[in-house]
């Protein structure tokens, strides 16, 4: 039984949205963004949110989406159930998407479940706003 549970855990960590590759601390994300001269993508979710789970499974589990995000952004996931979320960000109406500069200024924001194609459109919008 112990072997089965270990195998199941390892298999689940290989697929889908893996939060251990995301930062969960706003201040650490700001520090790293400044160091790497990148913007931040902040995904605010909740542990028992059906729509957050769907977004993670359908969009954030796609390699092309994650690779594009990692290339251009510091990835920050904050669960309203487990993490400190600064007051300037909405905690409700999740999933929420924030694109921040390295100083924490909100460049663009949106909410809802997005399929990969829609999320790439959202990334384009965020990129346009970061050039201002």
N, C-alpha and C positions, 0 to 999 in steps of 0.2 A: 504494500500500500504506500509506503514511504517513497519508493522508487517511482510509482505512478504519479504521485503528487509532485515530485521534483521534476519529472518529465513534462507533466502538464504545465507547470510554471515556466519552464525553459521554453517550451513550444509557444506559449502565449506571449512571451517576451520577444519572440522573433517576428511576430506579425502585429500589424495594427499600430495604433497610437501608443507610443511608449513615452511616458512622462519622465522617465529618468534621464532622457536626453534633452529635457527642457529645464530651464531654471524655474525656481518656484519662489524666488526672492526678488522683489522689485529693485532694491538698492544694489544687489549683486548684478542684476541685468544692466542697470545704468552704468555701473563701473566697467563692466565688460564691453558695453556698447561704445563707451568713450575710448577705451583701450584699443578696440578693433576698428573704430571709426565706422560703425554700422548703426542702422536704425534698429528699433525693437518691434517685434510683433508680439502683442499681448493678447492671449486668448483667455477670457474669463468664462469659467464654466461652473458647474456644480456636480457633485458626485452622483446624485440620483436624478440627473436631468436626461430625459429620453432624447431630446434634441441635441444635447451636447454629445451624447454617446453616438448618435447617428452621424454627426459631423466628424467625429474622430474616426469612425469606422469607414465612412464613405469617402472622405476627402483627405484628412490628415494621415491616413494609412497609405496613401498613394506616394510612391517613391518620387515621382516627378514633382509633386507638390512640396514634399518635405525638402527635396534637394534645392528647389528654387528658394524656399524660405531660408534654409541654412546658408545659402550663398549670399543672401542680401540682408538678413536680419539675425539679431539675437532672439532666440525663442524663449518666451516666458509664458508659462501656464499658471494661472491662479484659480484655484477652486474656492468658491465663496464658503465652502464647508470646512476647509482646512488651512487656508493661507490668508495672510494679511493682505488686504486690498486697499490701497490708498483711496481717500475719499473722493478724489477727482474722477474715479472710474465707477461706472454703474455696476452694482452687484446683482441686480435683478434683470430679467429679460434676457437670459442667457440662451445660447452662446453669444458672447460679445467679442468683437474683434477691434483691437486698437493698434494703430500704427503710430509709433512714437519716434521722435528724434533721439539722439544720444543724451540729451538733457532732460528727457521725459515729457517734452511738449507733444501734445496730441496733434498729429498731422492729418489723420483720417480715422474715422470710426464707423462701424457698421454692426449689425447683429443678425442672428438667424443661422439656419442651416444652409450651407452652400455646397452644391456639387462641385467637383474639381473645375469644370469649365467656368462656373460662376465665381469660384474663388480666384481663378487666374484673372478674371475681369476686375475683381476687387483689388488684387495686387497691382494691376495697371493703374487703377484710380489712386491707390495709395502712393505709387511711384510718381504720378503726376503732381500730387499735393506736396510731396517731399522736395520737389524742385523749386517750389515758390520761395 
